[in-house]
Amino acid sequence: MIVPSVDIMNGRAVQLRGGKPEGGRFPVLDVGDPEVVAARLSRAGEIAIVDLDAALGSGDNKELVKKLIRRYPARVGGGIRTVELAMELLDSGARSVMVGTQANPEFLSALPKERVIAALDMRDGRVMVEGWTKSVDFDLSKRMEELAPYVSGFLVTFIEREGAMEGLDLDRARVLVGSACGRRVTFAGGATLPVEIAELDRLGADVQAGTAIALGKLSLADAFAAPLVSDRADGLWPTLVCDEGGRALGMTWSSRESLEKAFETGLGVYQSRKRGLWTKGESSGDTQRLVRVETDCDRDTLRFTVRQEGKGFCHTGSWTCFDDGKGIERLTRTISGRRKDAPAGSYTRKLFEDEALLGSKLREEADELARAKGPVEAAAEAADVIYFALVKAEVEGAGLVDIEAELDRRALKVKRRGGAAKPAYKTSGEDLSWNSIH
C-alpha cells in the first residue's frame, strides 16, 4: 500500500531533491502548510511524518509533529536518537517511530518492538545516517537480519532516487524483502508508477512517497488503488461506509473515478451501479466529511470512515441503512439534538443551563455506580453515569467522536499511570458515599 509522506523543515512541508547537498544544502521543494498537507494525505490512511530539521541536527519541529500525530494516524521519524524522545512520541499518539541513526539492538530493545520501524537509508549501496550526511560500513541485508528481532518493520530509502522520480529499484527491493525475516518493508525513493506499488504490495511491502504525489506525477487515488482487485466486470469495489467509531452506516460501491473525487474534495463520493458518480448529501444536505479510506486484507473491499452530518446515511432519513442507530452513539445524537430544541423548563434544558446541578448529578451517579452490586444494577448505574457524562461533554463542546479518539490515543501510550486514587477520593470499608468524602 501507499504511505504518503509529510517531511517537515522550518515548519513547512517539503521534499528533499536527489538526496545530495549542493553547496552544503539539500535542494528543497516547498509543499505547503504541514497541517493542510497531512489532512489531505491522511485520507488514504496512515501517513509518515519526518522531522528533517531533527534528522539534520539543525533544530526540530517536535511540537508541530506532536500536534499532527494527535490528529492523524502516523508513523514518525527524523532525529529520534534517545529512548526518551521515542517514548514521548509514542505516548503522544504515534503509531510507530522510525529510528535511523540509533537503529542498533541496544537502543531498539528499550522500545516496544511492535511500535518500531528501523530506517535504513542507502546511497549507491552504502548505508547513510545522520540525515544522509555520514556513511557507515554495514551490509544492508545482514543489518536487516540483525535488527529484525527488535522491530515490526523496516523503512529502506534509496537516497539517490529520492525526489528524482526515476522509479523504484524493484530488483533490489525484492532482495531486501527476502532479508527482512518476515518484517514488513516500506520502500522510499523514486516511486512514480502505480504498478510499482502493486508489485511491492504483492511482495508484502509498502511504498512511502512524497515528491511524486506533491508534484501530481502520482495521484493519491492511483497510488491507493494500485493494489486493489475486483471480480466484477465493471471493476467496482464494494464499500462499507462507517462512522468514526467504526459503526456501519451502509454499503455502496467505489470506482477509480469516485476515489479520485473523494480524496480531492474530502467528501463521501461513491459510484452507483445505475446512476454513476454521486456525492452523499449533494441533494439531501446530509453530507459526509471523509476521514480516511482503507482496504481489507484481500484488497477487494473498501471502508470509508466518514463524519456523517444531518439526518443520516440512508435515503429513508434513517441514520444507517439498517436502523436509526443504537446505544451510546444514538444517545449522543439525542443529547446534541435536545440541546438545540429542548423546551424551556425541561430537565434536559436545566442540565445544560445549570452547571451546579449537572455537577451534582455526575457525582451522585458516580457514587451510586461505585456502590452497585451485580450485573443488572451495575449496568443501570453505568448507563446513568454515561448519560450525564455525555451531557457534560456536550456542554463543553466535546462529542462521542472526541471521547473515542482520546481512548484510542490512550491505548497507544507506552508509559502507564499508577492509578492510585487522589487523597480526597480514598475511602475504606463500605463507606463509599460522596458525603462521606466531602
C-alpha positions as CSV (number, residue, x, y, z in Angstrom):
1,M,0.0,0.0,0.0
2,I,0.9,3.6,-0.2
3,V,2.3,5.5,2.8
4,P,2.1,9.3,1.9
5,S,5.0,11.2,3.4
6,V,4.9,14.7,5.1
7,D,8.5,15.9,5.5
8,I,8.9,19.0,7.7
9,M,11.6,21.6,7.7
10,N,11.4,25.0,9.3
11,G,7.7,24.4,10.0
12,R,6.9,23.8,6.3
13,A,6.1,20.6,4.4
14,V,9.0,20.0,2.0
15,Q,10.6,17.3,-0.2
16,L,14.4,17.0,-0.5
17,R,15.5,16.6,-4.1
18,G,18.1,13.9,-5.1
19,G,19.5,13.3,-1.6
20,K,22.8,15.1,-2.3
21,P,23.7,18.5,-0.8
22,E,24.5,21.3,-3.2
23,G,26.7,24.0,-1.7
24,G,26.1,22.4,1.8
25,R,22.4,22.5,1.4
26,F,19.8,20.0,0.1
27,P,17.6,21.2,-2.8
28,V,14.2,21.7,-1.3
29,L,10.7,21.6,-2.8
30,D,8.3,23.6,-0.6
31,V,5.0,21.6,-0.5
32,G,3.0,23.9,1.8
33,D,1.4,24.0,5.3
34,P,2.1,20.7,7.0
35,E,-1.4,20.6,8.6
36,V,-3.1,21.1,5.3
37,V,-0.9,18.5,3.6
38,A,-1.4,16.0,6.4
39,A,-5.2,16.5,6.4
40,R,-5.4,15.7,2.7
41,L,-2.9,12.8,2.6
42,S,-4.3,11.1,5.7
43,R,-7.5,10.4,3.7
44,A,-5.5,7.5,2.2
45,G,-4.7,6.0,5.6
46,E,-1.5,6.1,7.8
47,I,1.0,8.8,6.8
48,A,4.7,9.1,7.5
49,I,5.9,12.3,9.3
50,V,9.6,13.1,9.1
51,D,11.2,15.9,11.1
52,L,14.1,16.8,8.7
53,D,15.5,19.5,11.0
54,A,15.9,17.0,13.8
55,A,17.4,14.5,11.4
56,L,20.0,17.0,10.2
57,G,20.7,18.2,13.7
58,S,19.6,21.8,12.9
59,G,16.7,22.1,15.3
60,D,13.4,20.3,15.5
61,N,9.6,20.6,14.8
62,K,8.6,18.5,17.7
63,E,5.6,20.4,18.9
64,L,4.2,20.6,15.3
65,V,4.8,16.8,14.9
66,K,3.0,16.1,18.2
67,K,0.1,18.2,17.0
68,L,-0.2,16.2,13.8
69,I,0.1,12.8,15.3
70,R,-2.7,13.7,17.8
71,R,-5.0,14.2,14.8
72,Y,-3.9,11.7,12.2
73,P,-2.7,8.0,12.2
74,A,1.1,8.4,11.6
75,R,4.5,6.9,11.9
76,V,7.1,9.4,12.9
77,G,10.8,9.7,12.1
78,G,13.7,12.1,11.9
79,G,16.3,12.6,14.7
80,I,15.0,10.1,17.1
81,R,18.2,9.4,18.9
82,T,17.1,9.0,22.5
83,V,14.8,6.5,24.1
84,E,13.1,9.3,25.9
85,L,12.1,11.1,22.7
86,A,10.9,7.9,21.1
87,M,8.7,7.2,24.2
88,E,7.4,10.7,24.1
89,L,6.3,10.5,20.5
90,L,4.7,7.1,21.1
91,D,2.8,8.4,24.1
92,S,1.7,11.4,22.1
93,G,0.0,9.1,19.6
94,A,2.5,8.0,17.0
95,R,1.5,4.5,15.7
96,S,5.3,3.8,15.4
97,V,8.6,5.5,15.4
98,M,11.2,5.2,12.6
99,V,14.7,5.0,14.1
100,G,17.7,5.5,11.8
101,T,21.0,6.6,13.3
102,Q,20.3,4.8,16.5
103,A,19.0,1.6,14.9
104,N,21.0,-0.9,16.9
105,P,20.0,-3.8,19.1
106,E,20.7,-2.0,22.4
107,F,18.7,1.1,21.6
108,L,15.8,-0.7,19.9
109,S,15.5,-3.3,22.7
110,A,14.4,-0.5,25.1
111,L,11.3,0.2,22.9
112,P,8.1,-1.9,22.2
113,K,9.1,-3.7,19.0
114,E,5.6,-3.7,17.6
115,R,5.8,0.1,17.5
116,V,9.3,0.4,16.0
117,I,10.5,0.7,12.4
118,A,14.2,0.6,11.6
119,A,15.0,3.2,9.0
120,L,17.9,2.1,6.8
121,D,18.9,4.7,4.2
122,M,21.1,3.8,1.2
123,R,23.1,5.8,-1.3
124,D,24.9,3.8,-4.0
125,G,24.8,0.7,-1.9
126,R,26.1,2.3,1.3
127,V,24.1,2.8,4.5
128,M,23.8,6.5,5.4
129,V,23.0,8.1,8.9
130,E,22.5,11.5,10.5
131,G,20.2,12.9,7.8
132,W,22.1,11.2,5.0
133,T,25.3,13.1,5.9
134,K,27.5,10.1,7.0
135,S,28.1,6.6,5.7
136,V,28.6,3.5,7.8
137,D,30.1,0.2,6.8
138,F,27.1,-2.1,7.0
139,D,25.9,-4.8,4.6
140,L,22.2,-3.8,4.4
141,S,20.8,-7.4,4.2
142,K,22.8,-8.6,7.1
143,R,21.9,-5.5,9.1
144,M,18.2,-6.2,8.5
145,E,18.6,-9.8,9.7
146,E,20.4,-8.5,12.8
147,L,17.7,-5.9,13.7
148,A,14.6,-8.0,12.8
149,P,14.1,-9.4,16.3
150,Y,13.7,-5.8,17.7
151,V,11.3,-4.2,15.1
152,S,8.0,-4.6,13.4
153,G,9.3,-3.4,10.1
154,F,11.9,-1.6,8.0
155,L,12.0,1.7,6.0
156,V,14.5,1.5,3.2
157,T,15.2,4.7,1.3
158,F,17.1,4.7,-1.9
159,I,18.6,8.2,-1.4
160,E,20.0,8.7,-4.9
161,R,16.5,8.3,-6.3
162,E,14.8,10.4,-3.6
163,G,12.9,13.2,-5.2
164,A,14.2,12.3,-8.7
165,M,11.0,10.4,-9.7
166,E,13.0,7.8,-11.7
167,G,11.2,4.8,-10.4
168,L,12.0,2.3,-7.6
169,D,14.7,-0.3,-8.0
170,L,12.3,-3.3,-7.9
171,D,15.1,-5.9,-8.3
172,R,16.9,-4.6,-5.2
173,A,13.6,-4.3,-3.3
174,R,12.8,-8.0,-3.9
175,V,16.2,-9.0,-2.4
176,L,15.7,-6.8,0.6
177,V,12.1,-8.1,1.3
178,G,13.7,-11.6,1.4
179,S,16.2,-10.3,4.0
180,A,13.6,-8.8,6.3
181,C,12.8,-12.1,8.2
182,G,9.1,-11.6,7.7
183,R,9.0,-8.0,8.8
184,R,7.1,-5.7,6.5
185,V,9.4,-3.4,4.5
186,T,8.5,0.1,3.3
187,F,10.5,1.5,0.4
188,A,11.1,5.2,-0.4
189,G,12.9,6.9,-3.2
190,G,11.7,7.3,-6.7
191,A,8.2,5.8,-6.8
192,T,6.1,7.2,-9.6
193,L,4.1,4.4,-11.0
194,P,1.1,2.5,-9.6
195,V,2.5,-0.7,-11.0
196,E,5.4,-0.4,-8.6
197,I,3.1,-0.1,-5.7
198,A,1.1,-3.0,-6.8
199,E,4.1,-5.2,-7.3
200,L,5.6,-4.4,-3.9
201,D,2.2,-5.0,-2.2
202,R,2.2,-8.5,-3.8
203,L,5.6,-9.0,-2.2
204,G,4.2,-7.9,1.2
205,A,5.9,-4.4,1.1
206,D,4.7,-0.8,1.0
207,V,5.8,2.4,-0.7
208,Q,6.4,5.7,1.0
209,A,6.1,8.6,-1.4
210,G,6.1,12.4,-1.2
211,T,7.5,14.2,-4.1
212,A,5.6,12.3,-6.8
213,I,2.3,13.0,-5.0
214,A,3.2,16.6,-4.3
215,L,4.0,17.3,-8.0
216,G,1.0,15.4,-9.3
217,K,3.2,12.8,-11.0
218,L,1.4,10.1,-8.9
219,S,-2.2,10.9,-7.8
220,L,-3.3,9.8,-4.3
221,A,-6.2,7.8,-5.8
222,D,-3.9,6.0,-8.3
223,A,-1.4,5.2,-5.5
224,F,-4.1,3.9,-3.2
225,A,-5.9,1.9,-5.8
226,A,-2.8,0.3,-7.3
227,P,-3.1,-3.0,-5.3
228,L,-6.9,-3.2,-5.4
229,V,-8.6,-6.1,-7.2
230,S,-12.2,-6.7,-8.3
231,D,-14.0,-9.8,-9.6
232,R,-16.7,-7.6,-11.2
233,A,-16.9,-6.9,-14.9
234,D,-17.3,-3.2,-14.1
235,G,-14.3,-3.2,-11.8
236,L,-16.1,-1.6,-8.9
237,W,-15.1,-2.3,-5.2
238,P,-17.8,-2.9,-2.5
239,T,-17.5,-0.1,0.0
240,L,-18.6,-0.3,3.6
241,V,-19.3,3.2,5.0
242,C,-18.7,3.7,8.7
243,D,-18.8,6.5,11.2
244,E,-15.6,7.4,13.1
245,G,-16.3,4.8,15.8
246,G,-16.3,2.0,13.1
247,R,-20.1,1.6,13.2
248,A,-21.6,0.6,9.8
249,L,-23.8,3.2,8.2
250,G,-24.4,1.3,4.9
251,M,-22.9,-0.3,1.9
252,T,-22.2,1.2,-1.5
253,W,-19.6,1.0,-4.4
254,S,-16.4,2.8,-5.4
255,S,-14.5,3.2,-8.6
256,R,-11.2,4.8,-9.6
257,E,-13.1,8.0,-10.5
258,S,-15.0,8.2,-7.3
259,L,-11.9,7.6,-5.2
260,E,-10.2,10.5,-7.1
261,K,-13.0,12.9,-6.3
262,A,-13.3,11.7,-2.7
263,F,-9.6,12.2,-2.0
264,E,-9.7,15.6,-3.8
265,T,-12.8,17.0,-2.1
266,G,-12.7,15.3,1.3
267,L,-16.3,14.3,0.9
268,G,-18.2,11.0,0.7
269,V,-18.1,10.3,-3.0
270,Y,-19.2,6.9,-4.4
271,Q,-20.1,5.1,-7.6
272,S,-23.7,4.0,-8.2
273,R,-24.1,0.9,-10.4
274,K,-27.0,2.6,-12.1
275,R,-26.6,6.4,-11.7
276,G,-22.9,6.8,-11.9
277,L,-20.8,9.1,-9.7
278,W,-22.6,10.6,-6.7
279,T,-21.7,12.7,-3.6
280,K,-23.5,11.9,-0.4
281,G,-25.7,14.9,0.7
282,E,-25.5,16.8,-2.6
283,S,-29.3,16.8,-2.8
284,S,-30.4,15.9,0.7
285,G,-28.0,18.1,2.7
286,D,-26.9,15.0,4.8
287,T,-23.3,15.5,3.9
288,Q,-20.2,13.4,4.9
289,R,-16.7,14.6,5.6
290,L,-14.2,11.9,4.6
291,V,-11.8,10.9,7.3
292,R,-10.0,8.1,5.6
293,V,-10.3,5.2,3.2
294,E,-8.9,1.7,4.0
295,T,-8.8,-1.6,2.2
296,D,-9.3,-5.0,3.7
297,C,-6.6,-7.7,3.8
298,D,-7.7,-9.2,0.4
299,R,-7.5,-5.8,-1.3
300,D,-11.0,-6.2,-2.7
301,T,-13.2,-4.3,-0.3
302,L,-13.0,-0.7,0.9
303,R,-14.0,1.0,4.2
304,F,-14.9,4.7,4.1
305,T,-14.7,6.3,7.6
306,V,-16.7,9.5,7.5
307,R,-18.2,12.1,9.8
308,Q,-21.9,11.9,8.9
309,E,-24.0,15.1,9.1
310,G,-27.7,15.7,9.0
311,K,-30.4,13.0,9.4
312,G,-28.1,10.2,8.5
313,F,-26.8,8.0,5.6
314,C,-29.9,6.2,4.4
315,H,-32.1,7.7,1.7
316,T,-35.1,7.0,4.0
317,G,-33.9,9.5,6.5
318,S,-32.6,6.9,9.0
319,W,-29.1,7.2,10.5
320,T,-28.0,3.9,9.0
321,C,-29.4,1.6,6.2
322,F,-30.2,-0.9,8.9
323,D,-31.8,1.1,11.7
324,D,-31.6,4.6,13.3
325,G,-28.6,3.7,15.4
326,K,-28.4,2.4,18.9
327,G,-26.6,2.6,22.2
328,I,-24.2,5.4,23.2
329,E,-23.9,6.8,19.6
330,R,-27.6,7.3,19.4
331,L,-27.8,8.8,22.8
332,T,-25.1,11.3,21.8
333,R,-27.1,12.4,18.9
334,T,-30.2,12.7,21.0
335,I,-28.4,14.8,23.6
336,S,-27.0,17.1,20.9
337,G,-30.4,17.5,19.3
338,R,-32.1,18.3,22.7
339,R,-29.6,21.0,23.4
340,K,-30.8,22.8,20.3
341,D,-34.6,22.2,20.7
342,A,-35.3,21.2,24.4
343,P,-38.3,23.1,25.6
344,A,-37.9,25.7,28.3
345,G,-38.3,24.2,31.8
346,S,-37.4,20.7,30.7
347,Y,-35.0,18.6,32.7
348,T,-32.5,18.4,29.8
349,R,-32.6,22.2,29.4
350,K,-31.9,22.6,33.2
351,L,-28.9,20.3,32.9
352,F,-27.5,22.4,30.1
353,E,-28.1,25.7,31.9
354,D,-27.3,24.7,35.5
355,E,-23.6,23.8,35.9
356,A,-24.1,23.1,39.6
357,L,-27.0,20.7,39.0
358,L,-25.1,18.8,36.4
359,G,-22.0,18.5,38.6
360,S,-24.1,17.3,41.5
361,K,-25.8,14.6,39.3
362,L,-22.4,13.4,37.9
363,R,-21.1,13.0,41.5
364,E,-24.4,11.3,42.6
365,E,-24.5,8.8,39.8
366,A,-20.8,8.0,40.1
367,D,-21.3,7.3,43.8
368,E,-24.2,5.0,43.0
369,L,-22.2,3.1,40.4
370,A,-19.4,2.7,43.0
371,R,-21.9,1.1,45.4
372,A,-23.7,-1.0,42.8
373,K,-23.8,-4.8,43.2
374,G,-24.4,-7.4,40.5
375,P,-24.6,-7.0,36.7
376,V,-28.1,-5.6,36.4
377,E,-27.6,-2.8,38.9
378,A,-24.0,-2.1,37.7
379,A,-25.3,-1.7,34.1
380,A,-28.1,0.6,35.1
381,E,-25.9,2.8,37.2
382,A,-23.2,2.9,34.5
383,A,-25.9,4.0,32.0
384,D,-26.8,6.9,34.3
385,V,-23.1,7.9,34.6
386,I,-22.7,7.7,30.8
387,Y,-25.7,9.9,30.2
388,F,-24.6,12.7,32.5
389,A,-21.0,12.4,31.3
390,L,-22.2,12.9,27.7
391,V,-24.3,15.9,28.7
392,K,-21.2,17.4,30.4
393,A,-19.1,16.7,27.3
394,E,-21.7,18.3,25.1
395,V,-21.8,21.4,27.3
396,E,-18.1,21.7,26.9
397,G,-18.1,21.2,23.2
398,A,-16.9,17.6,23.1
399,G,-18.7,14.7,21.4
400,L,-18.5,10.9,21.3
401,V,-16.0,11.2,18.5
402,D,-13.7,13.2,20.7
403,I,-14.1,10.8,23.6
404,E,-13.4,7.7,21.4
405,A,-10.4,9.5,19.9
406,E,-9.0,10.1,23.4
407,L,-9.5,6.5,24.3
408,D,-7.7,5.4,21.2
409,R,-4.8,7.7,22.0
410,R,-4.5,6.3,25.5
411,A,-4.4,2.8,24.1
412,L,-1.2,3.8,22.3
413,K,0.6,5.0,25.4
414,V,3.7,3.1,26.4
415,K,4.1,4.7,29.9
416,R,1.2,3.9,32.2
417,R,-0.1,5.8,35.2
418,G,-0.1,4.1,38.6
419,G,-3.8,4.5,39.0
420,A,-3.9,5.3,42.7
421,A,-6.9,7.4,43.9
422,K,-6.4,11.0,44.8
423,P,-6.3,11.7,48.5
424,A,-9.8,13.3,48.5
425,Y,-11.3,10.1,47.0
426,K,-9.7,7.5,49.2
427,T,-12.1,5.5,51.3
428,S,-12.1,2.4,53.5
429,G,-14.6,-0.3,54.1
430,E,-18.1,0.2,52.8
431,D,-18.3,4.0,53.3
432,L,-18.3,5.0,49.6
433,S,-20.8,7.8,49.6
434,W,-19.9,11.2,48.3
435,N,-21.0,12.9,51.5
436,S,-18.6,10.8,53.5
437,I,-15.7,12.1,51.4
438,H,-16.7,15.8,51.5
